[in-house]
C-alpha cells in the first residue's frame, strides 16, 4: 500500500511538471505565439486548449483587447508660429501577433513606437493650421487625418488603429495669462459697444419723447391761449353790452369795488382834489338817484369808511322797501355775521340756496318806533330783508 501511495504521488508530481509543458490555454482576451528556442513558430488568435513540445517550445501572450497609446502633452507650433499644448491618445488592437512579436516584441515597445509616430503626424498636421483654427474649427479634421496617416504605419507592426483623439488643445502656461487678458479685453470691448449702443438708443428715445412732450405742451398752450382769448373777447362783449345798457350803474359798481380795495378796516383820512369823482356816489346830489344820509343814533357804533358805504346802500335799499326817504331812517348798529347758506338768513319758500357759510353784515335801522334789519353779503352785491 505504501508503494502504491508513493507511486500515485510520484505520478502527480510528474504530471504537474510535464502537463503545463505539453498543454496551454488561450482565452478570449488573449493572443499567443509559440516560439522554439526564441524563434517564433506559430501564432494563435482563437481561444482554446493547445499542445506544444515540452521543454522546447514556449508561449508568449499578448492583449487581444483595445490598447490605449496615451502620448504626453507636447507643445507644438501652428502655422502662425504660435504654440499650443496638445494632449493626444490613440486606440488600437493587435491583429497579427507574429508580426507584432517580430517588430516590436512587447506592448511597451509598441506603445513607444506608436506615440512617436502619432506625435510626428500630429506635429505635421498642426503646422498646417493657425492657432485659432485649431482651437475653434479644425480639431476634428486634424484627428481624422492623423488617424488615416498613422493607420498604415502601425499595420507594419501588426497593430490596427481604431481612433486618434485630441484630449486637450490649450495655450502654454507662459502665454495663457496674456491670452486670457486679450479675451477679457475683447469681451469688455463688445460689452462697452453694446452698452454705448444702449445709451445711444436711450438718448434717442428720451429726445423723441421730450420733443413730443414739448409739442403737446405747445399745442395745449396754444389752444389754451385761443380759448382764453375767445373767453376774454366774449367777456368784453358782454361787459360792453352791459355798460351800454346802464353806464351809470356800471360807474356805481366800479366805485363800490374801489371802495372795497382802498378803504381800510380802521378809519383813516384821505386828502383828495376838490373835483375828484371818487366819492361822487357818497354825496347827496349825483350818482344814481339821491343817496340820503341816514340819521345815526347814540346806540350805533363808530363806522369805518367801508362800512359807511355799506350803510348808505342798506339805508337806500330799506327806504325803497318802506317807501320812505333814507334820511327818515335812524341807523342803530352794524354787525358782521355769518349765515349758513346764501339766503342771508331770509330764505324764500320757492327758492333753493347753496348750503355754504356766507359771511356778511346785519345793518339795523329804526323808523317810527320799529327796528328793521337789512342783511348784506360781504361785498354788498346782494341785500335782503326778512320784513
VENSULSUL-V422468 format. One record per residue. N is the residue number from 1. BURIAL is I if it has 16 or more other ideal C-beta (glycine too) atoms within 10 Angstrom, else O. Layout:
# VENSULSUL-V422468
n:burial
N:BURIAL
N:BURIAL
This chain:
# VENSULSUL-V422468
n:burial
1:O
2:O
3:O
4:O
5:O
6:O
7:O
8:O
9:O
10:O
11:O
12:O
13:O
14:O
15:O
16:O
17:O
18:O
19:O
20:O
21:O
22:O
23:O
24:I
25:O
26:I
27:O
28:O
29:O
30:I
31:I
32:I
33:I
34:I
35:I
36:O
37:O
38:O
39:O
40:O
41:O
42:O
43:I
44:I
45:O
46:O
47:O
48:O
49:O
50:I
51:O
52:I
53:O
54:O
55:O
56:O
57:I
58:I
59:I
60:I
61:O
62:I
63:O
64:I
65:O
66:O
67:I
68:O
69:I
70:O
71:I
72:O
73:O
74:I
75:O
76:I
77:O
78:I
79:O
80:O
81:O
82:I
83:I
84:I
85:O
86:I
87:O
88:I
89:O
90:I
91:O
92:I
93:O
94:I
95:O
96:I
97:I
98:I
99:I
100:I
101:I
102:O
103:O
104:I
105:O
106:O
107:O
108:O
109:O
110:I
111:I
112:O
113:I
114:I
115:I
116:O
117:I
118:I
119:I
120:O
121:I
122:I
123:O
124:O
125:I
126:I
127:O
128:O
129:I
130:O
131:I
132:O
133:I
134:I
135:O
136:O
137:O
138:I
139:I
140:O
141:O
142:I
143:I
144:O
145:I
146:I
147:I
148:O
149:I
150:I
151:I
152:O
153:I
154:I
155:O
156:O
157:I
158:I
159:I
160:O
161:I
162:O
163:O
164:I
165:O
166:I
167:O
168:O
169:I
170:O
171:I
172:O
173:O
174:O
175:O
176:O
177:O
178:O
179:O
180:O
181:O
182:O
183:O
184:O
185:O
186:O
187:O
188:O
189:O
190:O
191:O
192:O
193:O
194:O
195:O
196:O
197:O
198:O
199:O
200:O
201:O
202:O
203:O
204:O
205:O
206:O
207:O
208:O
209:O
210:O
211:O
212:O
213:O
214:O
215:O
216:O
217:O
218:O
219:O
220:O
221:O
222:O
223:O
224:O
225:O
226:O
227:O
228:O
229:O
230:O
231:O
232:O
233:O
234:O
235:O
236:O
237:O
238:O
239:O
240:O
241:O
242:O
243:O
244:O
245:O
246:O
247:O
248:O
249:O
250:O
251:I
252:I
253:O
254:O
255:I
256:I
257:O
258:O
259:I
260:O
261:O
262:O
263:I
264:O
265:O
266:O
267:O
268:O
269:O
270:O
271:O
272:O
273:O
274:O
275:O
276:O
277:O
278:O
279:I
280:O
281:I
282:I
283:O
284:O
285:O
286:O
287:I
288:O
289:O
290:O
291:I
292:I
293:I
294:I
295:I
296:O
297:O
298:O
299:O
300:I
301:O
302:O
303:I
304:O
305:I
306:I
307:I
308:I
309:I
310:I
311:I
312:I
313:I
314:I
315:I
316:I
317:I
318:I
319:I
320:O
321:O
322:I
323:O
324:O
325:O
326:I
327:O
328:O
329:I
330:I
331:I
332:I
333:O
334:I
335:O
336:O
337:O
338:O
339:I
340:O
341:O
342:I
343:I
344:I
345:I
346:O
347:I
348:O
349:O
350:O
351:O
352:O
353:O
354:O
355:O
356:O
357:O
358:I
359:O
360:I
361:I
362:I
363:I
364:I
365:I
366:I
367:I
368:O
369:O
370:O
371:O
372:I
373:I
374:I
375:I
376:I
377:I
378:O
379:O
380:I
381:O
382:O
383:I
384:I
385:I
386:O
387:O
